[in-house]
């Protein structure tokens, strides 16, 4: 009986990982599609950075198994996540400036 319950849990995990994996593929495809669109640079960068944060959250939550850990363990990693997000937004104005400085 315990083998059956363990197997059912493992199958549920496989299904969950496949859903997350397909979600990551769709988000990556969206990023590639947006990179080739003629959008305003600032809007495109905001969208791409938002999609990147969503993808990073999915990877951290499911592939690093933090979704199923105690809250205290997840909270210990929050400062690093906040730091990465702040650094991304600090680099955002510089990337726009560099793009505008390139000869066309």
C-alpha positions in Angstrom: 0.0 0.0 0.0 2.8 2.4 0.8 4.5 1.7 -2.5 1.3 2.7 -4.3 1.0 5.9 -2.4 4.6 6.8 -3.0 4.2 6.0 -6.7 1.1 8.3 -6.9 3.0 11.1 -5.2 5.9 10.6 -7.7 3.5 10.7 -10.6 1.9 13.9 -9.3 5.4 15.4 -9.0 6.2 14.4 -12.5 3.0 16.0 -13.8 3.7 19.2 -11.8 7.3 19.4 -13.1 6.0 19.0 -16.7 3.5 21.8 -16.2 6.2 24.0 -14.8 8.6 23.0 -17.6 6.0 23.8 -20.3 5.3 27.1 -18.6 9.0 28.0 -18.7 9.1 27.0 -22.4 6.1 29.2 -23.2 7.6 32.2 -21.2 11.0 31.7 -23.1 9.2 31.6 -26.4 7.3 34.7 -25.5 10.6 36.4 -24.7 12.2 35.4 -28.0 9.1 36.5 -29.9 9.1 39.9 -28.1 12.8 40.4 -28.8 12.0 40.5 -32.6 9.0 42.8 -32.3 9.2 46.5 -33.0 8.3 47.7 -29.5 9.5 50.7 -27.7 12.7 49.8 -25.9 11.7 50.7 -22.4 8.4 48.8 -22.7 10.2 45.7 -24.1 12.8 45.8 -21.4 10.1 46.0 -18.7 8.2 43.1 -20.1 11.3 41.0 -20.6 12.5 41.7 -17.0 9.1 40.8 -15.6 9.0 37.6 -17.6 12.5 36.8 -16.3 11.5 37.4 -12.7 8.5 35.1 -13.2 10.7 32.4 -14.7 13.2 32.7 -11.9 10.4 32.4 -9.3 9.2 29.2 -11.0 12.7 27.7 -11.0 13.3 28.6 -7.4 9.9 27.4 -6.2 9.7 24.1 -8.0 13.0 22.9 -9.3 14.9 24.0 -6.2 12.0 22.6 -4.2 11.5 25.8 -2.1 7.8 25.6 -2.6 7.6 22.6 -0.4 10.1 23.6 2.2 9.4 25.3 5.5 8.7 29.0 5.3 11.8 29.8 7.4 14.1 28.3 4.7 12.3 30.2 2.0 12.5 33.5 3.9 16.3 33.1 4.3 16.6 33.3 0.6 14.4 36.4 0.2 17.2 38.9 0.7 19.1 37.4 -2.2 16.0 37.5 -4.4 15.3 41.1 -3.5 19.0 42.0 -4.2 18.8 40.4 -7.7 15.6 42.3 -8.5 17.0 45.6 -7.3 20.2 45.0 -9.3 18.1 44.3 -12.5 16.3 47.5 -12.1 19.5 49.4 -11.4 20.9 48.1 -14.7 17.8 49.0 -16.6 18.5 52.7 -17.1 22.1 51.9 -18.2 20.9 49.4 -20.8 18.5 52.0 -22.3 21.3 54.6 -22.3 23.7 52.2 -24.0 21.1 51.3 -26.6 20.4 54.9 -27.4 24.1 55.7 -27.8 24.7 53.0 -30.4 25.0 54.4 -33.9 22.1 53.5 -36.2 
